[in-house]
């Protein structure tokens, strides 16, 4: 399957998941859903169109018959013919393949050619010969070009390319090809870290200078001084163009620095002038002919082994990442929706529990809300919860028994209690506890109701509004309840102990006492029929 098909399928899958989430899970207005859907489709279409140019075949550097070696190292910069013959594109050395990069403009093409062959460059050896640049400005411009090309590759391919800096200098020792002989990895991404790295190298130089001249690691003081000056020159003119003060996402990864013996010197080069100004000494002019190709420094071990990940595998990883992101977003959204729903159910239950039993209207309204919740919970149990509450986070089923208990309790209370409310205005004069002459017309209906339920006990409760003294209101409400009881006892065959009398005064209002209508409702006598075994 081609890369274009992989990318097209990936974008299609992302678009489908996004649209599914918007229309099936996300609970928002349909207008917003439509706008988001159009935006996602346009974004995926734009990405697909843009990447058609990415997959077009370009004129890339031909690298045929490259062997499958363990490491691939790019050799770039100056005097490459000393390391790889001009007629060759690459060279095998030890367990690595060293590929020649003559110019920074070829770097992207060569890297793309390697990518086409499922190969990764494990690092770059950037060779600089300061003697070739009569002016420092030309060298700085060259270094900046290499840095930009390497950062571009890291940004395009999302891969780290470790960089080893090789600097030509005259080590004044024809038996020494390069220094240090044992190159250690010291990852640097900013200038301050390079300073620490050079301090470590300076300690190595000091140790080499005090060794016995017969030892192979020995360096004379002239070579040590040359290397020290070269470090100072690198920090002042080269490192500032390679590494930033603070690293950014695709800044270079400098892992090591190695000095390559050029066996000759150019007194007219700017960096030689730096040496003369610093020390006052002039490096003697001499030449030494190098026969054959030089050996590369042992830098391969500094490069992190990177395995090639094919386009198909990368798209699979992208797809898995998008799927996991989709699951994470869906789970988070489901968690929020479930929490809202659980909170709604719990609040409705707590509100019902908190309402006093004498506030029948409020309890009735609360029960209506609980019945709606009960029906919703039963539907979720029968047909499944909504997708926005899915992802295994729905646990509201265990609240259904609690809601059922609240509703059943209220219904049992209604069955046990049968209440008639009588307006005291029809029974008593204001402030009086003696029944009016026409009160029997109202009480006759109550008597018929009581006689129709001989097996139920009769509770008679007197209530007033908050007008007047609380104690006198309680006494008045009790006496009015007694007056109603006495009339019912005299008018029926029930004994007096068949009736229970209470006076609550203004302690149990069923409406507000702030207006005349509310106070009129609170002035009442409640007659309740309950089972004989019921206790209130």
N, C-alpha and C positions, 0 to 999 in steps of 0.2 A: 504494500500500500504506500502511495507516495506521500511526501510531506504535506502537500497541499490538501490532500484528502484527510490526513490526520488533523490538521489545523481546522479545516472546515467542520469536521465531525465534533471536535472539541468545542468550537464556538456554538454549534447547533445545540449540543448537550447543555452548555451553560445557559443558553437562552431558554431552553425548555424548562430547566430546573427553576430559573428565575420567574418565568411566567406561571409555573405551577404554584410556586410559593405565593406569588401576588394574588392569584385568582382563587386558590383553594384554601390557603391558610391565613393569609393576612386579612384581618377584618377591618377594611377601610372603605371609603366611599368608592363607587364604581368609576366616578370621574377620575379620581386619583389613580385607580388601578389602570385605567386606559392610558393615562399620560405616562405612567411608569413603564407600561408595556411597550408603548411606542419608543420611549427613550432607550430601553434595553435593545430593541430590535435595531434601531439606528446605530447604537454603539457597537453591537456585534457586526453589523454590516460594514461599518467604517473600519473596524479592526481587520476584517476579512479582506477588504479592498486594499488596505495599506500593506498587508503582509503578502499580497501577490507579488509586489516588487521585491520583497525579501527572498522569495523562493525562485526568482528568475535566475537563470544561469548567467554568470558573469564570466568575463575573460580572466581566468585565474591562472596563477602560475602552475605550470605542469610539473607534477611530482609523481611520475609513474615509477612503478616497481620499487616502492619504498618497503623495506622489510619490516616485519612486525617485531620491533625491538621493545625492550622493557621501558626505555625512556626516550623522549624526543626533546632535544635542546636546540633552541634557535640561537645561532651565532650572528650577531648584528654589529654594525659599526664600522670601524676603520681597519685597514690592513688585513682584510679577511683572507687574502691569498697566502698569508703566512700560516694559516690554519687549515684552509680548504682550498684546493687548487681551483683556479678560475673556470676550468672546464667542467668541474663537478658541482652538483647542487647540494650534495650531502656527503657525509663521511661517517663511517662506522669506527667507533673508538670505545674500547672496553665493552660495557653492556648498553651503550647508548648510541643514538643516531644524532649527529650534529648537522643541522641544516643551515645553509648559508643564506643570509638576508642582506643583500647589498645596500638597500636603501629603505628608509622608513616607509616610503610609499608602497613597498611590496609587502609589508608586514601583514596587512589585513588579507591580501590575496593569498599569501602562503598559509595563513591560519585557516582561511576558508577552505583551501585545498586539503589541508589535513582533516578538517571537520568533515568534508565530503567522504574521506576514507576512514571515518570513524576513529580518528587518532587525535590525541590531545598533546599539545606542547607543554611539557612539564616545567619549563622555565626558559629564560632568556639570558644569554651572556652578552652584555652590551660592552663592546670594546671601544675605548676612546684613546686616541693618540694626540695628546695636546701639541706635540711638535708640528702637526700638520696645520694648525690654526695660528696664523700670525697675530690674530686679534682675539681676545677673550670673547668679544661680542658674537663672533661667528660660532665659537664653540657653544656658547649659551643658547643661541638660536637652534643649533643642531640638537642639543640635549632636549630642549623644549619640544621639538618636533617628535623625537622618539617617545617622550612622555605622553604626548597627546595621542599618538597612535596606540600605545600599549593600553592606556586608559579607555580608549574607544573599543578595543577588543574586549576588555574586561566587562564593559557595559553591555556590549552586544551579545556576548556569549555567556554572560553571568558566571565567569570562571576567573579564578585568581591565577595570575601569571607571575611567579616569583622572578625577581631580577637580581642577577649578580653583575656587579660593575667591574669590568676589567680595564685598568689604566696602564698605558704604555709609559714606561720611564726607563732611564738608564740606571740599573742597579749597580753598575761598576764592578760586575762580577760575571765573567763570561761563562762560568759553570752554573749559574743560577738562572733558571728559566722564568720562574715566577716566585712571588712571596705573598702570603704565607703558604707553606707547603701543606699544612693541615688547616683547611678552611672550615670554620665553624659557623653554624646557622645562628644568625642574630636578626630576627625579624624587625625591620624598621619601617614605620609608616609616617614618621614625622621627624623633623630635624633634630629635636632634642634626643631622640633615641639613637640617631647616627653619632652624635657626640659621645654617648656612652659606649657605643660600639668601637669607636676610634680610641677611646681610653683603654679598652681591653686590648686592642691591637698594640698600643704603645707599651703596655706591660710585656707583651710577647717580644717586642723589639728589644726592650731593656734586658730581658732574659737571654735573648740570642746574643747580645753584645758581650755578655760576661762569660759565655761558654768558652771552652778550650778551642783554639783555632783548628784543631784536628777533627772536631766533631762536625758532622754535616749540617747541623742547624746553625752553625756559627755565622754571624754577620759582622763585618768590620764596622767601625764607627762612621765611616764615610757613607756606607749603604744605609745605616740606621738614620743618619741625619737626612739623607735624601728622601727616605720614606716618610720621616716625620714632616718635612717640608711639604711633601706631596699630600699628606693628610690635611694640613692646614689649607693648602690651595684648593683641595676638593671641597672642603667645608665652605670656603669663601665664594667659589665660583660655580661649582658643579651641583652640590647637594641642594642648594637653594632653588635650582631649576628642576630638580627631580622630585623633591618631597615638599609638602606644605608645612606650615607651622602647626596646623591641626589636621588630622586625616579626615577625608570625606569618603563617601561610599566606594568610589572606584579609583582612589589614589593608589600609587605604586606600592608594591611589596618588595623592599630592598632587603635581601637576605645576607649578602656578603659583598666584600670588596677585595679584589686581588690585583696586585701590581705585576705587570708583565714586562720582562726585560727586553727592551728594544735594541740594546747593544749599540746605540748611537744617539746622538743628541743634536738638536737644532737650536743654536744659540740665539736665533732671531725670534723664536716663539715667545709669546707673551708670558707663558708660565715660567720660562727660563729667566725672564726679567724679574718675575716675582721672587725667584730663588736668589738672584743676585742682590735684589734690594733687601731681602731678609737677612742674608748671611754675609754679603759682601764678597763671596767667593764665586768663581766661575768654574763650571764643570768642564774638565778638559775635553776637547773635541777629539773624538776617535770613532772609528767604524769597525764593525766586525761582521764578516759575512756569515750568514746562517745557511748551512747546507741542509736541504730537505725541509719538510714541514715540522712545525713545532708541535709538541704535545699539549693538549688542553689541560688546564688545571683540573684537579679532582673536585668538581663542584656539584656533581650529580646528586650526591647524598644530601645536599642542602635543599633540594627541591622535593616538595611533598608529592608523593605518588598520586596521580589523579587518574581515575578510571573513566573511560569514555562512556557517556550515557547517550544512547541513540535517541533520535527524534521521537520515535514511537514510545520509548520508555519515558522520555521527558513529558510527552503529552499525557501519558498514563498518570504520571505523578501530578501533573497539573489537574487532571480530571479528579484524581483522588483528593487533592487539596481542595478543589472546589466543592466536591461532595462533602468532605468533612466540614468545610465552612458552611455549606447549606445545612448540614445536620446541626451544627453549633447554633446557627441563627434560628433554625426551627425549634431546637430544644429550648433556647432562651425565650423565644416568643411563647412557646407552649407553657413554660414555667410561669411567665407573667400572667397568661390567660387563666391557668389553673389556680394561681394564687388569688386573682381577682374573684373567680367563681367561688372558691372556698371561703373567701372573706365575706362574700355576699350571703352565702348560706349560713355561716356562723353568726353574722350580724343579725339576720332575720330571726334565728333561734334565740339569741340573747335578748333581742327586743321583746319577743313574746314572753320570755321568762320574767323580764323586768316589769311587765304591766301588772298592776294589782288586779285581783280577781273581781273587784267590784266595778272596774271600768270595762263594762261589757262591750261597748262600742269599739273601743280601742283594741280589745282582744279579738273581736270579730274581724276587724281590718287586718290585724296581724296574721290571723289564721288564713285569710284569703291569700296573703303573700306566701305563706308557707305551703298552701295547696298548689300554687303555681310552681314553686320550687320542687315540690314533691312530684308533680307531673313531669317536669323537666328531667329530674333525676331518674325517674322510671323510664323515660324515653331513651336517655343515655345508656341505661342498663340494657334495654331491649334492642335498640338499633345501633348502639355504639356511640361513643362520645364524638364531638366534632373534631375535624382534623387539626384545628388550631389548638386543641387540648391533647393531641396525641403524643407521640414519641415516648410512650410508656410513663408519662408523668401524671395521668389522670387517676386520682385517688379519692374522688368525692363520693364514691359509692358507699363508703362506710358511714357517711352522714345521713343516708336515707332512713335507717332505723330511728335515728334521733328525731328527724322531722315527722316520721310516722307516729312516734310516741307523743309528740306535742299535739298533733291533730287528733289522735284518738283520745287523749286525755281531755281535750276541750269538748269533744263530742260526748264523752261519758259524763262530764260535768253538766252539759246541757240536758242530757237524759235524766240525770239525777235531780237537777234543779229545774223547776218551772216557776217563772217569776211573772207577777203582775205588779206594775207600778201605778199607784194612784196619786193624782195631784191633790195635795192637801187643801188647795183652794176650794175644791168641790166638797171637801169633808168638814173643814174647820174654818172658823173665822180667824182673822189675823191675830196671832199671839194667844189663841185659845186652844184648849185640848178637849172641849166638849163638841160632840158631833152636831152638825146642823140637822135641821128637821128633814131636809130632803137628801141627807147622806145615804139613807137606806136604799135609795134608787141605785146608787153606785155600788153599795156593798151587796145588794141582792145578787148581782152577777158573780161576785166573788164567792158568795155562799154556795151558789149552784156549782161553781167550779170545785170548791173544797169538798162538797158532798159527793161529787162525781169521782173523787180520789180518796176514798176513806182509808186506804192503807198508807197514805203519805202524811208525814208530819208537816205542820204549818209553821213557817217562820214569819214573824211580823216585825219588820224593821222600820223605825221612824228616822227621818232625815230632815234637816233644815238647811237654809242658806247661812251665810256668815254674818248676817245682820244681827246685831245685838251681842250679848255676852255669851261666851262659849259654854260656860256651865249652865246657864239658863236655857240655852238652845238644846243641850243634851237632855235636860230634864223635860223640856217641852216635847221633844221628839219621843221620849220614852212614854210620857203620858198619852200622847196621841196614839202610839202603838197599842197601849193598854185599852184605850177607848174602842179601837177597832176590834181587838180580841174579845172584849166584853160583849160587844154587839153580836159577834159571830157565835159566841158561846150561848147567849140567850136565844139566838135565832135558830140554833141547831141542837142536835142531840150529842154533840161531841163534848167530852169533859174539858176542863180548863187546861189540864196538863197535855192535851193534844196540841196546844199552841205554845210557841216560844216567842217571847217579846224582848226586843233590844231597842235601845235609843242611842243613835250615833251622833246626833247633833249635826254639826257641819264638818265632821272629820272625813266623810267619804262622798265628796261631790262627784257628780257625773258630768258636770259642765262647769264653765267658768262662772265665778261670782262677780265678774266685772261689769255685767250688763243685766238688765231686767229679765231678758229671756233665759239667760243661764241660771239666775237665781230662782226663777220659776220652776225650772227642771229639777233643781236641787231640793226644793221643798216637796217632799214625796213620802209616801208610805209604800214599802215593798213587801208584797206577800209572796212567799216562796214555798213550793211543795217539794219536799225531799223524801228520799227513802227513809224508812224507820231506822236503819243501821248507819245512816250518813251522819258524820260529825263535821261541823264547819267551825 
